[in-house]
Amino acid sequence: MPAEDLRQWLDKVDQIGELRTIDNAHWKLEIGAITTINWRRSPCRALLFDHIPGYPSGYRVLTSSLSSPGRLGLALGLSPRLSKRELIQEVRQRWAEWDKTQSKYGITPVKSGPVLENVMSGNGVDLERFPVPLWHEEDGGRYIATGSAVVTQDPDTGATNIGTYRAMLHDKKTVSYHISMGKHARLHLDKYHAAGKPCPMAISVGHHPLFMIAGSLPLPVGAEYNLIGAIRGEGVGVIKEEVTGLPVPADSEIVLAGFSPPGRLEKEGPFGEWVGYYVSGAQDRPVLEVERVYFRNSPVIYGAPPGRSPSDASYQQFVLRAALLHNQLEQCGVPDIRGVWLNEAGGREFVIVSIKQRYAGHAKQTATLASQLAMGGGFMGRWTVVVDEDIDPTDTNDVLWAMCTRVDPVKDIDIIRRCWSSSVDPIIHQPSKSAFNSRAIVDACKPFEWMNEFPPAVKVSEELTREVEAKWGRLL
Ligand SMILES: Cc1cc2nc3c(=O)[nH]c(=O)nc-3n(C[C@H](O)[C@H](O)[C@H](O)COP(=O)(O)O)c2cc1C
């Protein structure tokens, strides 16, 4: 059996009752607005838009793909019936296995695959043949790549990276795109351009969710295909794309391939960004001159438009990052971590770790590391809060209660200055290439020296809860 593709995953999502098909929504703002409203609905189902006005039926756009533990679980080959905390725990355990086995996998070159069903080439390339949404009202254009898998190679080592980065239609044959400083594809691009050469690039804009999951995690260069292979338990079938030579997923829905030439910049943006603002405005950015487009019959664009969180990809990002940050902290030798969460409103900008305090300085050590590790607040972090074990880090009210009652700001908040930020950080006025920001480290634990004298918390004990639930629960 070949590995599951996007369509098989969608069938499973349908079987658990979490897929809604919507016909006749317009690419111009309607798909984006429906998606944004959907994020705040409970349950938040996956949406598959079809019969998009002006486009052939069957040319579809998927959004809200991974906004539930069930769908994220299915994408990772896990049970769709886990709660958020169980899913984090399961990912932590499985990750260790995937990590151990991933060097066995990687790519399996194949000669053909569904993505080759249709090809546009040279002058025949027309990206407007796809129902590319205009996602937000202030966007400067239609974004074909949001939940993308961008394939690039390091010109020095040949290592292949997959990254999730956005790209906007410039014209029928060109997209302009935004890749932040320090991101892997950006490093590849800069190396090619420094040598005066065009950078080969392939952008998959529809694929199994694992490609976006791997593409949006800060993994080492070359790790993404291996990880996907390890999760699937087999090498990822790839086709050597003809004009660039890049390995592209054989079961992708749509792949754009071409070159990003040095010196050519076009306007990109504004775009409603994941921080919840149109931060970057319209800027001159690099372009991909598309020479080939490969696509399946009835192709699906994998949409993951950002916006004010919770947004399309925030849930999957934070479950995975919480699991992986927990593992990273343990690998750094931090003992007795009881839970990790990245609050969905702030994302990596609001990292919470609960610990059982064992020694003086345990909380500060945990917070400082969590504020800098890649899975935590390393890139564009802001707040890192450490709480005691009686606080559920995934419960915002619990966390705020600890911050309101166990923190004396003058001694419990430290600031780390000149950390890694980004041009999309809304608090930086006119960010340059050197975009720094600071991290607030909040020790919201009971003061270690006298934690045993801290006033007892008002609560209903577990024993009394059990008794009254048995007697009165039916009335509540
Ligand atoms: C839906 C989505 C869209 C994203 N868009 C961008 C983007 O346009 N530019 C960017 O630099 N990072 C973007 N990111 C974050 C990167 O995917 C993330 O930093 C990832 O680690 C990049 O891969 P790399 O570590 O191989 O560079 C996006 C993430 C998600 C989930």
PDBQT file of the ligand as one rigid body, heavy atoms in Angstrom, charges set to zero:
ROOT
HETATM    1  C1  LIG A 501       0.819  28.354   7.774  1.00  0.00    +0.000 C 
HETATM    2  C2  LIG A 501       2.216  28.841   8.002  1.00  0.00    +0.000 A 
HETATM    3  C3  LIG A 501       2.743  29.834   7.188  1.00  0.00    +0.000 A 
HETATM    4  C4  LIG A 501       4.036  30.305   7.388  1.00  0.00    +0.000 A 
HETATM    5  N1  LIG A 501       4.519  31.286   6.574  1.00  0.00    +0.000 NA
HETATM    6  C5  LIG A 501       5.774  31.724   6.727  1.00  0.00    +0.000 A 
HETATM    7  C6  LIG A 501       6.314  32.712   5.843  1.00  0.00    +0.000 A 
HETATM    8  O1  LIG A 501       5.651  33.219   4.942  1.00  0.00    +0.000 OA
HETATM    9  N2  LIG A 501       7.623  33.093   6.018  1.00  0.00    +0.000 N 
HETATM   10  C7  LIG A 501       8.397  32.569   7.021  1.00  0.00    +0.000 A 
HETATM   11  O2  LIG A 501       9.549  32.941   7.135  1.00  0.00    +0.000 OA
HETATM   12  N3  LIG A 501       7.906  31.638   7.879  1.00  0.00    +0.000 NA
HETATM   13  C8  LIG A 501       6.626  31.198   7.746  1.00  0.00    +0.000 A 
HETATM   14  N4  LIG A 501       6.132  30.246   8.596  1.00  0.00    +0.000 N 
HETATM   15  C9  LIG A 501       6.984  29.719   9.674  1.00  0.00    +0.000 C 
HETATM   16  C10 LIG A 501       7.967  28.685   9.107  1.00  0.00    +0.000 C 
HETATM   17  O3  LIG A 501       7.265  27.671   8.440  1.00  0.00    +0.000 OA
HETATM   18  C11 LIG A 501       8.816  28.076  10.211  1.00  0.00    +0.000 C 
HETATM   19  O4  LIG A 501       9.622  29.097  10.750  1.00  0.00    +0.000 OA
HETATM   20  C12 LIG A 501       9.680  26.906   9.746  1.00  0.00    +0.000 C 
HETATM   21  O5  LIG A 501      10.513  26.500  10.795  1.00  0.00    +0.000 OA
HETATM   22  C13 LIG A 501      10.520  27.269   8.539  1.00  0.00    +0.000 C 
HETATM   23  O6  LIG A 501      11.251  26.166   8.093  1.00  0.00    +0.000 OA
HETATM   24  P1  LIG A 501      12.852  26.142   8.235  1.00  0.00    +0.000 P 
HETATM   25  O7  LIG A 501      13.116  26.003   9.735  1.00  0.00    +0.000 OA
HETATM   26  O8  LIG A 501      13.253  24.923   7.480  1.00  0.00    +0.000 OA
HETATM   27  O9  LIG A 501      13.362  27.416   7.680  1.00  0.00    +0.000 OA
HETATM   28  C14 LIG A 501       4.829  29.760   8.430  1.00  0.00    +0.000 A 
HETATM   29  C15 LIG A 501       4.309  28.756   9.238  1.00  0.00    +0.000 A 
HETATM   30  C16 LIG A 501       3.011  28.307   9.037  1.00  0.00    +0.000 A 
HETATM   31  C17 LIG A 501       2.461  27.226   9.922  1.00  0.00    +0.000 C 
ENDROOT
TORSDOF 0
